[in-house]
Amino acid sequence: MSTLDLSQMLTPRAWDDVAAGYRAFVSDHLRLYADDALKRLSVSPGERIVDVATGPGTLSLPAARITQVWALDFSEGMLENLRSQATDEELANLTLTQGDGQALPYDDGSFQAAFSMFGLFMFPDRARGFSELYRVLEPGGRALVASWHPPETIPAFAIINQEMMELAEPLDANAPPGANEQPLSNADTFRREMAAAGFDVTIEANNHSMELPDLNTMWSGLSEAHVALVMAKKQLPKDAFASLLKRIEDRLRKELGEGPQTIEMPAWFGIGHKS
Ligand SMILES: C[S@@+](CC[C@H](N)C(=O)[O-])C[C@H]1O[C@@H](n2cnc3c(N)ncnc32)[C@H](O)[C@@H]1O
């Protein structure tokens, strides 16, 4: 049987490949979380802010209408989407950098506010991700890191993940408790990891559900925007990929029905202050 290497999701290439589908199906919805995050940290004109793992600029674009923004991502495909929108909108106060969120190319104390929306949770070295956010903030600065609740609780994602896991290496059954959980999907672990970097931390829940007119709309969007699925298309032989898609689609139709769909997308906001 063909095996999927899910670790490839941690490479810029996987995100380059999904960039167009992500922008078309996901980023407008994630903009709702970005707007909440900017309000939550009361970002104001004149501040210097950094957006780590910016993607297509889901937070950086609205932020750059308020103040000066430094946006970083390791995927050139994602940054290209952001660059073209910033050019269309003639946003001058946005600086784009291709780089790794675990080794930020900024001096200590450069920013008053730092964000990583649905990015840092997937860094292989999250401790470095948090400590880099801490390092580049000035004393008194604040950070907001967003992550997801466990995907197993969201039916459409649970079905996609279960079918994909059938093709991946089995999880280590002897792993310590929590080791197989999606990172930062548990509020207590999230608080501990962020606090270990030096932050005073508050964890808050945030949710915007995605409403779609029918199953076909949901499935055509997800199949182009889900990074693991787009990656599977490149890794698997054509037949194996077609049958994976069919298994997922059949289950979605059977278990969720053909009609209007709601995807709950509950998130955590980890809010940290640097004293
Ligand atoms: C789910 S998207 C989130 C994008 C955006 N923040 C948003 O809210 O829509 C995750 C982003 O993290 C980026 N990413 C993942 N690992 C990274 C790393 N080590 N350094 C920089 N960017 C990374 C990916 O390229 C992708 O753009």
The ligand as an SDF file (V2000), in Angstrom:
LIG
                    3D

 27 29  0  0  0  0  0  0  0  0999 V2000
   -2.5750   27.6640    8.3230 C   0  0  0  0  0  0  0  0  0  0  0  0
   -1.5170   28.8140    7.5430 S   0  0  0  0  0  0  0  0  0  0  0  0
   -1.8940   30.2940    8.4540 C   0  0  0  0  0  0  0  0  0  0  0  0
   -1.6430   31.5490    7.6540 C   0  0  0  0  0  0  0  0  0  0  0  0
   -2.1730   32.8650    8.2420 C   0  0  0  0  0  0  0  0  0  0  0  0
   -1.4910   33.2220    9.4620 N   0  0  0  0  0  0  0  0  0  0  0  0
   -3.6560   32.8260    8.4310 C   0  0  0  0  0  0  0  0  0  0  0  0
   -4.1430   33.0780    9.5540 O   0  0  0  0  0  0  0  0  0  0  0  0
   -4.3820   32.5890    7.4420 O   0  0  0  0  0  0  0  0  0  0  0  0
    0.0610   28.3860    8.1740 C   0  0  0  0  0  0  0  0  0  0  0  0
    1.2110   29.2110    7.5960 C   0  0  0  0  0  0  0  0  0  0  0  0
    2.3920   28.9180    8.3530 O   0  0  0  0  0  0  0  0  0  0  0  0
    3.4940   28.9540    7.4760 C   0  0  0  0  0  0  0  0  0  0  0  0
    4.5980   28.2480    8.1570 N   0  0  0  0  0  0  0  0  0  0  0  0
    4.5860   26.9780    8.6220 C   0  0  0  0  0  0  0  0  0  0  0  0
    5.7620   26.6890    9.2160 N   0  0  0  0  0  0  0  0  0  0  0  0
    6.5230   27.8200    9.1380 C   0  0  0  0  0  0  0  0  0  0  0  0
    7.8170   28.1610    9.5960 C   0  0  0  0  0  0  0  0  0  0  0  0
    8.5950   27.2670   10.2500 N   0  0  0  0  0  0  0  0  0  0  0  0
    8.2850   29.4080    9.3800 N   0  0  0  0  0  0  0  0  0  0  0  0
    7.5110   30.3200    8.7140 C   0  0  0  0  0  0  0  0  0  0  0  0
    6.2780   30.0500    8.2450 N   0  0  0  0  0  0  0  0  0  0  0  0
    5.7780   28.8140    8.4680 C   0  0  0  0  0  0  0  0  0  0  0  0
    2.9580   28.2840    6.2150 C   0  0  0  0  0  0  0  0  0  0  0  0
    3.7260   28.5820    5.0770 O   0  0  0  0  0  0  0  0  0  0  0  0
    1.5520   28.8910    6.1530 C   0  0  0  0  0  0  0  0  0  0  0  0
    1.5400   30.0710    5.3850 O   0  0  0  0  0  0  0  0  0  0  0  0
  1  2  1  0
  2  3  1  0
  2 10  1  0
  3  4  1  0
  4  5  1  0
  5  6  1  0
  5  7  1  0
  7  8  2  0
  7  9  1  0
 10 11  1  0
 11 12  1  0
 11 26  1  0
 12 13  1  0
 13 14  1  0
 13 24  1  0
 14 15  1  0
 14 23  1  0
 15 16  2  0
 16 17  1  0
 17 18  1  0
 17 23  2  0
 18 19  1  0
 18 20  2  0
 20 21  1  0
 21 22  2  0
 22 23  1  0
 24 25  1  0
 24 26  1  0
 26 27  1  0
M  CHG  2   2   1   9  -1
M  END
$$$$
